[in-house]
Amino acid sequence: MKLGKVLVMLCAPLLGINVALRPLQLLWLNLLTDRAHGARLGVEPAEAGRYEPSPRRPGSPVLDKPVRLQDRLGGWLIGVLALGIGAVLLRP
């Protein structure tokens, strides 16, 4: 999800936006994107017998391919939406 914020900061000058994100806006994006994952995990109901076997194979990566893909797609989505909304709202 950090990819979205990086895209906004790097691509905004190409769209003619001088200040892409003000500090408070960047903090708000951090709050929304970083805390959403923890909140989602915190309210998920427990499944009976879910972790009886090992949750993953020893030696396998923690962030497997589907998780990395979802993270990249979410980052691109946040970046494109933020840039699009900023370009529309900050148009002279």
PDB file with one MODEL, atoms N, CA, C and O in Angstrom:
MODEL        1
ATOM      1  N   MET A   1       0.811  -1.196   0.000  1.00  0.00           N
ATOM      2  CA  MET A   1       0.000   0.000   0.000  1.00  0.00           C
ATOM      3  C   MET A   1       0.857   1.263   0.000  1.00  0.00           C
ATOM      4  O   MET A   1       0.386   2.352  -0.330  1.00  0.00           O
ATOM      5  N   LYS A   2       2.089   1.100   0.366  1.00  0.00           N
ATOM      6  CA  LYS A   2       2.981   2.256   0.326  1.00  0.00           C
ATOM      7  C   LYS A   2       3.191   2.714  -1.110  1.00  0.00           C
ATOM      8  O   LYS A   2       3.516   3.876  -1.358  1.00  0.00           O
ATOM      9  N   LEU A   3       3.006   1.807  -2.043  1.00  0.00           N
ATOM     10  CA  LEU A   3       3.192   2.130  -3.449  1.00  0.00           C
ATOM     11  C   LEU A   3       2.274   3.263  -3.887  1.00  0.00           C
ATOM     12  O   LEU A   3       2.683   4.112  -4.680  1.00  0.00           O
ATOM     13  N   GLY A   4       1.056   3.291  -3.393  1.00  0.00           N
ATOM     14  CA  GLY A   4       0.106   4.343  -3.753  1.00  0.00           C
ATOM     15  C   GLY A   4       0.593   5.714  -3.347  1.00  0.00           C
ATOM     16  O   GLY A   4       0.480   6.671  -4.113  1.00  0.00           O
ATOM     17  N   LYS A   5       1.133   5.816  -2.147  1.00  0.00           N
ATOM     18  CA  LYS A   5       1.626   7.112  -1.676  1.00  0.00           C
ATOM     19  C   LYS A   5       2.872   7.536  -2.447  1.00  0.00           C
ATOM     20  O   LYS A   5       3.058   8.720  -2.729  1.00  0.00           O
ATOM     21  N   VAL A   6       3.711   6.583  -2.784  1.00  0.00           N
ATOM     22  CA  VAL A   6       4.903   6.897  -3.568  1.00  0.00           C
ATOM     23  C   VAL A   6       4.498   7.363  -4.964  1.00  0.00           C
ATOM     24  O   VAL A   6       5.067   8.319  -5.492  1.00  0.00           O
ATOM     25  N   LEU A   7       3.515   6.687  -5.563  1.00  0.00           N
ATOM     26  CA  LEU A   7       3.036   7.109  -6.889  1.00  0.00           C
ATOM     27  C   LEU A   7       2.492   8.524  -6.875  1.00  0.00           C
ATOM     28  O   LEU A   7       2.758   9.312  -7.783  1.00  0.00           O
ATOM     29  N   VAL A   8       1.735   8.841  -5.848  1.00  0.00           N
ATOM     30  CA  VAL A   8       1.165  10.185  -5.751  1.00  0.00           C
ATOM     31  C   VAL A   8       2.274  11.222  -5.670  1.00  0.00           C
ATOM     32  O   VAL A   8       2.232  12.233  -6.370  1.00  0.00           O
ATOM     33  N   MET A   9       3.252  10.980  -4.832  1.00  0.00           N
ATOM     34  CA  MET A   9       4.314  11.969  -4.634  1.00  0.00           C
ATOM     35  C   MET A   9       5.216  12.100  -5.868  1.00  0.00           C
ATOM     36  O   MET A   9       5.724  13.187  -6.146  1.00  0.00           O
ATOM     37  N   LEU A  10       5.418  11.011  -6.605  1.00  0.00           N
ATOM     38  CA  LEU A  10       6.295  11.067  -7.784  1.00  0.00           C
ATOM     39  C   LEU A  10       5.575  11.549  -9.038  1.00  0.00           C
ATOM     40  O   LEU A  10       6.175  12.237  -9.864  1.00  0.00           O
ATOM     41  N   CYS A  11       4.312  11.204  -9.192  1.00  0.00           N
ATOM     42  CA  CYS A  11       3.594  11.522 -10.432  1.00  0.00           C
ATOM     43  C   CYS A  11       2.841  12.844 -10.385  1.00  0.00           C
ATOM     44  O   CYS A  11       2.486  13.382 -11.434  1.00  0.00           O
ATOM     45  N   ALA A  12       2.591  13.375  -9.207  1.00  0.00           N
ATOM     46  CA  ALA A  12       1.845  14.632  -9.106  1.00  0.00           C
ATOM     47  C   ALA A  12       2.511  15.781  -9.849  1.00  0.00           C
ATOM     48  O   ALA A  12       1.814  16.530 -10.534  1.00  0.00           O
ATOM     49  N   PRO A  13       3.825  15.956  -9.749  1.00  0.00           N
ATOM     50  CA  PRO A  13       4.437  17.053 -10.514  1.00  0.00           C
ATOM     51  C   PRO A  13       4.257  16.897 -12.025  1.00  0.00           C
ATOM     52  O   PRO A  13       4.215  17.894 -12.746  1.00  0.00           O
ATOM     53  N   LEU A  14       4.151  15.658 -12.510  1.00  0.00           N
ATOM     54  CA  LEU A  14       3.936  15.447 -13.940  1.00  0.00           C
ATOM     55  C   LEU A  14       2.548  15.895 -14.377  1.00  0.00           C
ATOM     56  O   LEU A  14       2.330  16.208 -15.547  1.00  0.00           O
ATOM     57  N   LEU A  15       1.605  15.925 -13.429  1.00  0.00           N
ATOM     58  CA  LEU A  15       0.249  16.384 -13.712  1.00  0.00           C
ATOM     59  C   LEU A  15       0.061  17.867 -13.408  1.00  0.00           C
ATOM     60  O   LEU A  15      -1.038  18.401 -13.550  1.00  0.00           O
ATOM     61  N   GLY A  16       1.137  18.526 -12.991  1.00  0.00           N
ATOM     62  CA  GLY A  16       1.054  19.953 -12.697  1.00  0.00           C
ATOM     63  C   GLY A  16       0.568  20.271 -11.294  1.00  0.00           C
ATOM     64  O   GLY A  16       0.191  21.409 -11.015  1.00  0.00           O
ATOM     65  N   ILE A  17       0.569  19.283 -10.409  1.00  0.00           N
ATOM     66  CA  ILE A  17       0.155  19.502  -9.028  1.00  0.00           C
ATOM     67  C   ILE A  17       1.409  19.799  -8.211  1.00  0.00           C
ATOM     68  O   ILE A  17       2.274  18.936  -8.060  1.00  0.00           O
ATOM     69  N   ASN A  18       1.506  21.018  -7.684  1.00  0.00           N
ATOM     70  CA  ASN A  18       2.717  21.406  -6.950  1.00  0.00           C
ATOM     71  C   ASN A  18       2.858  20.662  -5.634  1.00  0.00           C
ATOM     72  O   ASN A  18       3.893  20.049  -5.373  1.00  0.00           O
ATOM     73  N   VAL A  19       1.837  20.712  -4.813  1.00  0.00           N
ATOM     74  CA  VAL A  19       1.866  20.025  -3.523  1.00  0.00           C
ATOM     75  C   VAL A  19       0.862  18.887  -3.607  1.00  0.00           C
ATOM     76  O   VAL A  19      -0.346  19.105  -3.505  1.00  0.00           O
ATOM     77  N   ALA A  20       1.365  17.675  -3.793  1.00  0.00           N
ATOM     78  CA  ALA A  20       0.477  16.528  -3.984  1.00  0.00           C
ATOM     79  C   ALA A  20      -0.279  16.208  -2.706  1.00  0.00           C
ATOM     80  O   ALA A  20      -1.505  16.099  -2.717  1.00  0.00           O
ATOM     81  N   LEU A  21       0.427  16.060  -1.633  1.00  0.00           N
ATOM     82  CA  LEU A  21      -0.194  15.742  -0.358  1.00  0.00           C
ATOM     83  C   LEU A  21       0.385  16.641   0.725  1.00  0.00           C
ATOM     84  O   LEU A  21       1.601  16.733   0.895  1.00  0.00           O
ATOM     85  N   ARG A  22      -0.482  17.282   1.432  1.00  0.00           N
ATOM     86  CA  ARG A  22      -0.039  18.058   2.572  1.00  0.00           C
ATOM     87  C   ARG A  22       0.250  17.079   3.701  1.00  0.00           C
ATOM     88  O   ARG A  22      -0.223  15.943   3.664  1.00  0.00           O
ATOM     89  N   PRO A  23       1.021  17.498   4.708  1.00  0.00           N
ATOM     90  CA  PRO A  23       1.376  16.560   5.775  1.00  0.00           C
ATOM     91  C   PRO A  23       0.174  15.894   6.436  1.00  0.00           C
ATOM     92  O   PRO A  23       0.217  14.699   6.729  1.00  0.00           O
ATOM     93  N   LEU A  24      -0.890  16.641   6.674  1.00  0.00           N
ATOM     94  CA  LEU A  24      -2.063  16.048   7.308  1.00  0.00           C
ATOM     95  C   LEU A  24      -2.735  15.027   6.392  1.00  0.00           C
ATOM     96  O   LEU A  24      -3.258  14.021   6.871  1.00  0.00           O
ATOM     97  N   GLN A  25      -2.727  15.270   5.094  1.00  0.00           N
ATOM     98  CA  GLN A  25      -3.305  14.322   4.151  1.00  0.00           C
ATOM     99  C   GLN A  25      -2.486  13.029   4.103  1.00  0.00           C
ATOM    100  O   GLN A  25      -3.043  11.935   4.008  1.00  0.00           O
ATOM    101  N   LEU A  26      -1.178  13.166   4.168  1.00  0.00           N
ATOM    102  CA  LEU A  26      -0.310  11.991   4.168  1.00  0.00           C
ATOM    103  C   LEU A  26      -0.518  11.172   5.434  1.00  0.00           C
ATOM    104  O   LEU A  26      -0.545   9.943   5.381  1.00  0.00           O
ATOM    105  N   LEU A  27      -0.665  11.842   6.568  1.00  0.00           N
ATOM    106  CA  LEU A  27      -0.951  11.122   7.806  1.00  0.00           C
ATOM    107  C   LEU A  27      -2.301  10.419   7.731  1.00  0.00           C
ATOM    108  O   LEU A  27      -2.443   9.302   8.229  1.00  0.00           O
ATOM    109  N   TRP A  28      -3.287  11.052   7.119  1.00  0.00           N
ATOM    110  CA  TRP A  28      -4.612  10.451   6.972  1.00  0.00           C
ATOM    111  C   TRP A  28      -4.537   9.202   6.091  1.00  0.00           C
ATOM    112  O   TRP A  28      -5.149   8.181   6.408  1.00  0.00           O
ATOM    113  N   LEU A  29      -3.791   9.281   4.991  1.00  0.00           N
ATOM    114  CA  LEU A  29      -3.617   8.109   4.133  1.00  0.00           C
ATOM    115  C   LEU A  29      -2.915   6.981   4.882  1.00  0.00           C
ATOM    116  O   LEU A  29      -3.283   5.815   4.738  1.00  0.00           O
ATOM    117  N   ASN A  30      -1.905   7.324   5.681  1.00  0.00           N
ATOM    118  CA  ASN A  30      -1.222   6.306   6.479  1.00  0.00           C
ATOM    119  C   ASN A  30      -2.191   5.650   7.450  1.00  0.00           C
ATOM    120  O   ASN A  30      -2.176   4.431   7.623  1.00  0.00           O
ATOM    121  N   LEU A  31      -3.021   6.445   8.073  1.00  0.00           N
ATOM    122  CA  LEU A  31      -3.994   5.914   9.025  1.00  0.00           C
ATOM    123  C   LEU A  31      -4.968   4.972   8.327  1.00  0.00           C
ATOM    124  O   LEU A  31      -5.260   3.893   8.843  1.00  0.00           O
ATOM    125  N   LEU A  32      -5.468   5.363   7.173  1.00  0.00           N
ATOM    126  CA  LEU A  32      -6.435   4.531   6.460  1.00  0.00           C
ATOM    127  C   LEU A  32      -5.824   3.246   5.921  1.00  0.00           C
ATOM    128  O   LEU A  32      -6.411   2.173   6.060  1.00  0.00           O
ATOM    129  N   THR A  33      -4.666   3.347   5.317  1.00  0.00           N
ATOM    130  CA  THR A  33      -4.102   2.174   4.651  1.00  0.00           C
ATOM    131  C   THR A  33      -3.403   1.228   5.611  1.00  0.00           C
ATOM    132  O   THR A  33      -3.483   0.013   5.431  1.00  0.00           O
ATOM    133  N   ASP A  34      -2.725   1.742   6.617  1.00  0.00           N
ATOM    134  CA  ASP A  34      -1.975   0.867   7.515  1.00  0.00           C
ATOM    135  C   ASP A  34      -2.846   0.279   8.611  1.00  0.00           C
ATOM    136  O   ASP A  34      -2.644  -0.870   9.005  1.00  0.00           O
ATOM    137  N   ARG A  35      -3.791   1.023   9.100  1.00  0.00           N
ATOM    138  CA  ARG A  35      -4.628   0.541  10.203  1.00  0.00           C
ATOM    139  C   ARG A  35      -5.761  -0.352   9.720  1.00  0.00           C
ATOM    140  O   ARG A  35      -6.306  -1.132  10.501  1.00  0.00           O
ATOM    141  N   ALA A  36      -6.122  -0.252   8.453  1.00  0.00           N
ATOM    142  CA  ALA A  36      -7.220  -1.062   7.938  1.00  0.00           C
ATOM    143  C   ALA A  36      -6.901  -2.554   8.023  1.00  0.00           C
ATOM    144  O   ALA A  36      -7.777  -3.363   8.327  1.00  0.00           O
ATOM    145  N   HIS A  37      -5.650  -2.915   7.755  1.00  0.00           N
ATOM    146  CA  HIS A  37      -5.269  -4.328   7.809  1.00  0.00           C
ATOM    147  C   HIS A  37      -5.387  -4.867   9.233  1.00  0.00           C
ATOM    148  O   HIS A  37      -5.918  -5.958   9.444  1.00  0.00           O
ATOM    149  N   GLY A  38      -4.898  -4.114  10.195  1.00  0.00           N
ATOM    150  CA  GLY A  38      -4.961  -4.556  11.582  1.00  0.00           C
ATOM    151  C   GLY A  38      -6.389  -4.636  12.098  1.00  0.00           C
ATOM    152  O   GLY A  38      -6.734  -5.561  12.832  1.00  0.00           O
ATOM    153  N   ALA A  39      -7.208  -3.684  11.724  1.00  0.00           N
ATOM    154  CA  ALA A  39      -8.601  -3.689  12.175  1.00  0.00           C
ATOM    155  C   ALA A  39      -9.353  -4.867  11.576  1.00  0.00           C
ATOM    156  O   ALA A  39     -10.183  -5.489  12.239  1.00  0.00           O
ATOM    157  N   ARG A  40      -9.059  -5.164  10.332  1.00  0.00           N
ATOM    158  CA  ARG A  40      -9.724  -6.291   9.677  1.00  0.00           C
ATOM    159  C   ARG A  40      -9.347  -7.603  10.363  1.00  0.00           C
ATOM    160  O   ARG A  40     -10.199  -8.472  10.547  1.00  0.00           O
ATOM    161  N   LEU A  41      -8.095  -7.748  10.736  1.00  0.00           N
ATOM    162  CA  LEU A  41      -7.669  -8.964  11.417  1.00  0.00           C
ATOM    163  C   LEU A  41      -8.215  -9.030  12.835  1.00  0.00           C
ATOM    164  O   LEU A  41      -8.481 -10.118  13.344  1.00  0.00           O
ATOM    165  N   GLY A  42      -8.384  -7.885  13.477  1.00  0.00           N
ATOM    166  CA  GLY A  42      -8.845  -7.860  14.853  1.00  0.00           C
ATOM    167  C   GLY A  42     -10.294  -8.260  15.024  1.00  0.00           C
ATOM    168  O   GLY A  42     -10.666  -8.749  16.091  1.00  0.00           O
ATOM    169  N   VAL A  43     -11.117  -8.072  14.023  1.00  0.00           N
ATOM    170  CA  VAL A  43     -12.535  -8.385  14.144  1.00  0.00           C
ATOM    171  C   VAL A  43     -12.914  -9.684  13.430  1.00  0.00           C
ATOM    172  O   VAL A  43     -14.081 -10.073  13.422  1.00  0.00           O
ATOM    173  N   GLU A  44     -11.949 -10.335  12.846  1.00  0.00           N
ATOM    174  CA  GLU A  44     -12.230 -11.590  12.151  1.00  0.00           C
ATOM    175  C   GLU A  44     -12.554 -12.679  13.165  1.00  0.00           C
ATOM    176  O   GLU A  44     -11.796 -12.875  14.116  1.00  0.00           O
ATOM    177  N   PRO A  45     -13.667 -13.396  12.983  1.00  0.00           N
ATOM    178  CA  PRO A  45     -14.013 -14.446  13.943  1.00  0.00           C
ATOM    179  C   PRO A  45     -13.041 -15.621  13.871  1.00  0.00           C
ATOM    180  O   PRO A  45     -12.502 -15.936  12.810  1.00  0.00           O
ATOM    181  N   ALA A  46     -12.832 -16.252  15.002  1.00  0.00           N
ATOM    182  CA  ALA A  46     -11.939 -17.411  15.055  1.00  0.00           C
ATOM    183  C   ALA A  46     -12.612 -18.609  14.396  1.00  0.00           C
ATOM    184  O   ALA A  46     -13.823 -18.801  14.503  1.00  0.00           O
ATOM    185  N   GLU A  47     -11.813 -19.394  13.727  1.00  0.00           N
ATOM    186  CA  GLU A  47     -12.331 -20.602  13.088  1.00  0.00           C
ATOM    187  C   GLU A  47     -11.876 -21.810  13.895  1.00  0.00           C
ATOM    188  O   GLU A  47     -10.707 -21.919  14.265  1.00  0.00           O
ATOM    189  N   ALA A  48     -12.796 -22.699  14.160  1.00  0.00           N
ATOM    190  CA  ALA A  48     -12.459 -23.897  14.929  1.00  0.00           C
ATOM    191  C   ALA A  48     -11.492 -24.769  14.132  1.00  0.00           C
ATOM    192  O   ALA A  48     -11.740 -25.080  12.967  1.00  0.00           O
ATOM    193  N   GLY A  49     -10.405 -25.155  14.760  1.00  0.00           N
ATOM    194  CA  GLY A  49      -9.432 -26.039  14.128  1.00  0.00           C
ATOM    195  C   GLY A  49      -8.618 -25.398  13.042  1.00  0.00           C
ATOM    196  O   GLY A  49      -7.955 -26.097  12.275  1.00  0.00           O
ATOM    197  N   ARG A  50      -8.647 -24.100  12.953  1.00  0.00           N
ATOM    198  CA  ARG A  50      -7.959 -23.399  11.866  1.00  0.00           C
ATOM    199  C   ARG A  50      -6.446 -23.593  11.933  1.00  0.00           C
ATOM    200  O   ARG A  50      -5.808 -23.812  10.903  1.00  0.00           O
ATOM    201  N   TYR A  51      -5.871 -23.515  13.118  1.00  0.00           N
ATOM    202  CA  TYR A  51      -4.419 -23.581  13.229  1.00  0.00           C
ATOM    203  C   TYR A  51      -3.952 -24.869  13.891  1.00  0.00           C
ATOM    204  O   TYR A  51      -2.915 -24.888  14.555  1.00  0.00           O
ATOM    205  N   GLU A  52      -4.704 -25.932  13.715  1.00  0.00           N
ATOM    206  CA  GLU A  52      -4.247 -27.218  14.232  1.00  0.00           C
ATOM    207  C   GLU A  52      -2.972 -27.650  13.517  1.00  0.00           C
ATOM    208  O   GLU A  52      -1.970 -27.918  14.180  1.00  0.00           O
ATOM    209  N   PRO A  53      -2.974 -27.726  12.203  1.00  0.00           N
ATOM    210  CA  PRO A  53      -1.701 -27.973  11.534  1.00  0.00           C
ATOM    211  C   PRO A  53      -0.910 -26.665  11.463  1.00  0.00           C
ATOM    212  O   PRO A  53      -1.430 -25.596  11.784  1.00  0.00           O
ATOM    213  N   SER A  54       0.313 -26.761  11.053  1.00  0.00           N
ATOM    214  CA  SER A  54       1.139 -25.561  10.904  1.00  0.00           C
ATOM    215  C   SER A  54       0.482 -24.617   9.901  1.00  0.00           C
ATOM    216  O   SER A  54       0.054 -25.070   8.839  1.00  0.00           O
ATOM    217  N   PRO A  55       0.385 -23.302  10.206  1.00  0.00           N
ATOM    218  CA  PRO A  55      -0.286 -22.375   9.294  1.00  0.00           C
ATOM    219  C   PRO A  55       0.410 -22.229   7.944  1.00  0.00           C
ATOM    220  O   PRO A  55      -0.230 -21.886   6.950  1.00  0.00           O
ATOM    221  N   ARG A  56       1.697 -22.482   7.902  1.00  0.00           N
ATOM    222  CA  ARG A  56       2.415 -22.429   6.629  1.00  0.00           C
ATOM    223  C   ARG A  56       3.617 -23.353   6.704  1.00  0.00           C
ATOM    224  O   ARG A  56       4.048 -23.735   7.792  1.00  0.00           O
ATOM    225  N   ARG A  57       4.143 -23.705   5.574  1.00  0.00           N
ATOM    226  CA  ARG A  57       5.306 -24.593   5.536  1.00  0.00           C
ATOM    227  C   ARG A  57       6.530 -23.869   6.089  1.00  0.00           C
ATOM    228  O   ARG A  57       6.733 -22.692   5.792  1.00  0.00           O
ATOM    229  N   PRO A  58       7.336 -24.544   6.875  1.00  0.00           N
ATOM    230  CA  PRO A  58       8.585 -23.916   7.328  1.00  0.00           C
ATOM    231  C   PRO A  58       9.463 -23.588   6.123  1.00  0.00           C
ATOM    232  O   PRO A  58       9.623 -24.401   5.213  1.00  0.00           O
ATOM    233  N   GLY A  59      10.019 -22.397   6.135  1.00  0.00           N
ATOM    234  CA  GLY A  59      10.875 -21.969   5.033  1.00  0.00           C
ATOM    235  C   GLY A  59      10.140 -21.280   3.908  1.00  0.00           C
ATOM    236  O   GLY A  59      10.773 -20.706   3.021  1.00  0.00           O
ATOM    237  N   SER A  60       8.808 -21.320   3.919  1.00  0.00           N
ATOM    238  CA  SER A  60       8.072 -20.625   2.866  1.00  0.00           C
ATOM    239  C   SER A  60       8.002 -19.135   3.204  1.00  0.00           C
ATOM    240  O   SER A  60       8.040 -18.773   4.380  1.00  0.00           O
ATOM    241  N   PRO A  61       7.900 -18.277   2.206  1.00  0.00           N
ATOM    242  CA  PRO A  61       7.887 -16.838   2.478  1.00  0.00           C
ATOM    243  C   PRO A  61       6.614 -16.415   3.208  1.00  0.00           C
ATOM    244  O   PRO A  61       5.542 -16.983   3.000  1.00  0.00           O
ATOM    245  N   VAL A  62       6.754 -15.412   4.060  1.00  0.00           N
ATOM    246  CA  VAL A  62       5.594 -14.899   4.788  1.00  0.00           C
ATOM    247  C   VAL A  62       4.643 -14.207   3.827  1.00  0.00           C
ATOM    248  O   VAL A  62       3.428 -14.397   3.899  1.00  0.00           O
ATOM    249  N   LEU A  63       5.193 -13.411   2.936  1.00  0.00           N
ATOM    250  CA  LEU A  63       4.377 -12.741   1.920  1.00  0.00           C
ATOM    251  C   LEU A  63       4.490 -13.527   0.620  1.00  0.00           C
ATOM    252  O   LEU A  63       5.425 -13.330  -0.156  1.00  0.00           O
ATOM    253  N   ASP A  64       3.540 -14.409   0.391  1.00  0.00           N
ATOM    254  CA  ASP A  64       3.582 -15.211  -0.816  1.00  0.00           C
ATOM    255  C   ASP A  64       3.078 -14.404  -2.008  1.00  0.00           C
ATOM    256  O   ASP A  64       2.731 -13.231  -1.869  1.00  0.00           O
ATOM    257  N   LYS A  65       3.041 -15.022  -3.152  1.00  0.00           N
ATOM    258  CA  LYS A  65       2.726 -14.318  -4.395  1.00  0.00           C
ATOM    259  C   LYS A  65       1.350 -13.644  -4.383  1.00  0.00           C
ATOM    260  O   LYS A  65       1.258 -12.483  -4.783  1.00  0.00           O
ATOM    261  N   PRO A  66       0.276 -14.310  -3.945  1.00  0.00           N
ATOM    262  CA  PRO A  66      -1.023 -13.624  -3.935  1.00  0.00           C
ATOM    263  C   PRO A  66      -1.057 -12.404  -3.017  1.00  0.00           C
ATOM    264  O   PRO A  66      -1.696 -11.404  -3.346  1.00  0.00           O
ATOM    265  N   VAL A  67      -0.387 -12.474  -1.886  1.00  0.00           N
ATOM    266  CA  VAL A  67      -0.373 -11.338  -0.960  1.00  0.00           C
ATOM    267  C   VAL A  67       0.388 -10.172  -1.576  1.00  0.00           C
ATOM    268  O   VAL A  67      -0.050  -9.025  -1.485  1.00  0.00           O
ATOM    269  N   ARG A  68       1.520 -10.460  -2.200  1.00  0.00           N
ATOM    270  CA  ARG A  68       2.297  -9.388  -2.839  1.00  0.00           C
ATOM    271  C   ARG A  68       1.514  -8.764  -3.996  1.00  0.00           C
ATOM    272  O   ARG A  68       1.550  -7.549  -4.190  1.00  0.00           O
ATOM    273  N   LEU A  69       0.811  -9.596  -4.760  1.00  0.00           N
ATOM    274  CA  LEU A  69       0.003  -9.087  -5.875  1.00  0.00           C
ATOM    275  C   LEU A  69      -1.117  -8.190  -5.360  1.00  0.00           C
ATOM    276  O   LEU A  69      -1.361  -7.116  -5.911  1.00  0.00           O
ATOM    277  N   GLN A  70      -1.794  -8.628  -4.308  1.00  0.00           N
ATOM    278  CA  GLN A  70      -2.868  -7.821  -3.732  1.00  0.00           C
ATOM    279  C   GLN A  70      -2.322  -6.494  -3.206  1.00  0.00           C
ATOM    280  O   GLN A  70      -2.970  -5.458  -3.359  1.00  0.00           O
ATOM    281  N   ASP A  71      -1.160  -6.512  -2.599  1.00  0.00           N
ATOM    282  CA  ASP A  71      -0.561  -5.293  -2.078  1.00  0.00           C
ATOM    283  C   ASP A  71      -0.213  -4.333  -3.212  1.00  0.00           C
ATOM    284  O   ASP A  71      -0.444  -3.130  -3.099  1.00  0.00           O
ATOM    285  N   ARG A  72       0.335  -4.853  -4.290  1.00  0.00           N
ATOM    286  CA  ARG A  72       0.686  -3.997  -5.431  1.00  0.00           C
ATOM    287  C   ARG A  72      -0.560  -3.428  -6.105  1.00  0.00           C
ATOM    288  O   ARG A  72      -0.602  -2.246  -6.445  1.00  0.00           O
ATOM    289  N   LEU A  73      -1.565  -4.264  -6.294  1.00  0.00           N
ATOM    290  CA  LEU A  73      -2.794  -3.779  -6.925  1.00  0.00           C
ATOM    291  C   LEU A  73      -3.478  -2.721  -6.063  1.00  0.00           C
ATOM    292  O   LEU A  73      -3.981  -1.723  -6.579  1.00  0.00           O
ATOM    293  N   GLY A  74      -3.494  -2.942  -4.752  1.00  0.00           N
ATOM    294  CA  GLY A  74      -4.062  -1.944  -3.847  1.00  0.00           C
ATOM    295  C   GLY A  74      -3.293  -0.645  -3.890  1.00  0.00           C
ATOM    296  O   GLY A  74      -3.889   0.432  -3.863  1.00  0.00           O
ATOM    297  N   GLY A  75      -1.969  -0.732  -3.955  1.00  0.00           N
ATOM    298  CA  GLY A  75      -1.141   0.468  -4.042  1.00  0.00           C
ATOM    299  C   GLY A  75      -1.394   1.249  -5.317  1.00  0.00           C
ATOM    300  O   GLY A  75      -1.522   2.473  -5.290  1.00  0.00           O
ATOM    301  N   TRP A  76      -1.468   0.535  -6.442  1.00  0.00           N
ATOM    302  CA  TRP A  76      -1.762   1.211  -7.708  1.00  0.00           C
ATOM    303  C   TRP A  76      -3.136   1.851  -7.676  1.00  0.00           C
ATOM    304  O   TRP A  76      -3.319   2.968  -8.162  1.00  0.00           O
ATOM    305  N   LEU A  77      -4.103   1.145  -7.104  1.00  0.00           N
ATOM    306  CA  LEU A  77      -5.466   1.679  -7.035  1.00  0.00           C
ATOM    307  C   LEU A  77      -5.506   2.956  -6.201  1.00  0.00           C
ATOM    308  O   LEU A  77      -6.113   3.945  -6.610  1.00  0.00           O
ATOM    309  N   ILE A  78      -4.867   2.940  -5.039  1.00  0.00           N
ATOM    310  CA  ILE A  78      -4.835   4.125  -4.185  1.00  0.00           C
ATOM    311  C   ILE A  78      -4.111   5.269  -4.893  1.00  0.00           C
ATOM    312  O   ILE A  78      -4.572   6.410  -4.860  1.00  0.00           O
ATOM    313  N   GLY A  79      -2.992   4.972  -5.526  1.00  0.00           N
ATOM    314  CA  GLY A  79      -2.236   6.005  -6.221  1.00  0.00           C
ATOM    315  C   GLY A  79      -3.002   6.636  -7.360  1.00  0.00           C
ATOM    316  O   GLY A  79      -3.033   7.860  -7.486  1.00  0.00           O
ATOM    317  N   VAL A  80      -3.620   5.819  -8.188  1.00  0.00           N
ATOM    318  CA  VAL A  80      -4.364   6.336  -9.344  1.00  0.00           C
ATOM    319  C   VAL A  80      -5.587   7.129  -8.886  1.00  0.00           C
ATOM    320  O   VAL A  80      -5.870   8.201  -9.420  1.00  0.00           O
ATOM    321  N   LEU A  81      -6.311   6.603  -7.896  1.00  0.00           N
ATOM    322  CA  LEU A  81      -7.480   7.324  -7.403  1.00  0.00           C
ATOM    323  C   LEU A  81      -7.095   8.661  -6.766  1.00  0.00           C
ATOM    324  O   LEU A  81      -7.743   9.678  -7.013  1.00  0.00           O
ATOM    325  N   ALA A  82      -6.051   8.658  -5.956  1.00  0.00           N
ATOM    326  CA  ALA A  82      -5.625   9.899  -5.307  1.00  0.00           C
ATOM    327  C   ALA A  82      -5.161  10.920  -6.341  1.00  0.00           C
ATOM    328  O   ALA A  82      -5.488  12.102  -6.237  1.00  0.00           O
ATOM    329  N   LEU A  83      -4.400  10.469  -7.337  1.00  0.00           N
ATOM    330  CA  LEU A  83      -3.950  11.392  -8.384  1.00  0.00           C
ATOM    331  C   LEU A  83      -5.122  11.903  -9.214  1.00  0.00           C
ATOM    332  O   LEU A  83      -5.178  13.086  -9.548  1.00  0.00           O
ATOM    333  N   GLY A  84      -6.047  11.025  -9.545  1.00  0.00           N
ATOM    334  CA  GLY A  84      -7.209  11.445 -10.332  1.00  0.00           C
ATOM    335  C   GLY A  84      -8.075  12.450  -9.596  1.00  0.00           C
ATOM    336  O   GLY A  84      -8.482  13.462 -10.166  1.00  0.00           O
ATOM    337  N   ILE A  85      -8.354  12.176  -8.340  1.00  0.00           N
ATOM    338  CA  ILE A  85      -9.168  13.103  -7.547  1.00  0.00           C
ATOM    339  C   ILE A  85      -8.422  14.421  -7.365  1.00  0.00           C
ATOM    340  O   ILE A  85      -9.018  15.493  -7.471  1.00  0.00           O
ATOM    341  N   GLY A  86      -7.126  14.344  -7.091  1.00  0.00           N
ATOM    342  CA  GLY A  86      -6.340  15.572  -6.933  1.00  0.00           C
ATOM    343  C   GLY A  86      -6.284  16.386  -8.211  1.00  0.00           C
ATOM    344  O   GLY A  86      -6.372  17.614  -8.167  1.00  0.00           O
ATOM    345  N   ALA A  87      -6.139  15.720  -9.350  1.00  0.00           N
ATOM    346  CA  ALA A  87      -6.082  16.445 -10.622  1.00  0.00           C
ATOM    347  C   ALA A  87      -7.409  17.131 -10.920  1.00  0.00           C
ATOM    348  O   ALA A  87      -7.424  18.243 -11.450  1.00  0.00           O
ATOM    349  N   VAL A  88      -8.519  16.485 -10.587  1.00  0.00           N
ATOM    350  CA  VAL A  88      -9.827  17.074 -10.851  1.00  0.00           C
ATOM    351  C   VAL A  88     -10.095  18.235  -9.898  1.00  0.00           C
ATOM    352  O   VAL A  88     -10.555  19.295 -10.322  1.00  0.00           O
ATOM    353  N   LEU A  89      -9.812  18.039  -8.626  1.00  0.00           N
ATOM    354  CA  LEU A  89     -10.126  19.073  -7.630  1.00  0.00           C
ATOM    355  C   LEU A  89      -9.152  20.259  -7.654  1.00  0.00           C
ATOM    356  O   LEU A  89      -9.526  21.373  -7.288  1.00  0.00           O
ATOM    357  N   LEU A  90      -7.923  20.026  -8.077  1.00  0.00           N
ATOM    358  CA  LEU A  90      -6.929  21.106  -8.071  1.00  0.00           C
ATOM    359  C   LEU A  90      -6.736  21.729  -9.444  1.00  0.00           C
ATOM    360  O   LEU A  90      -5.797  22.497  -9.656  1.00  0.00           O
ATOM    361  N   ARG A  91      -7.619  21.403 -10.374  1.00  0.00           N
ATOM    362  CA  ARG A  91      -7.533  21.980 -11.719  1.00  0.00           C
ATOM    363  C   ARG A  91      -7.864  23.465 -11.652  1.00  0.00           C
ATOM    364  O   ARG A  91      -8.841  23.850 -11.011  1.00  0.00           O
ATOM    365  N   PRO A  92      -7.064  24.304 -12.304  1.00  0.00           N
ATOM    366  CA  PRO A  92      -7.341  25.757 -12.234  1.00  0.00           C
ATOM    367  C   PRO A  92      -8.573  26.160 -12.998  1.00  0.00           C
ATOM    368  O   PRO A  92      -8.924  27.339 -13.026  1.00  0.00           O
TER     369      PRO A  92
ENDMDL
END
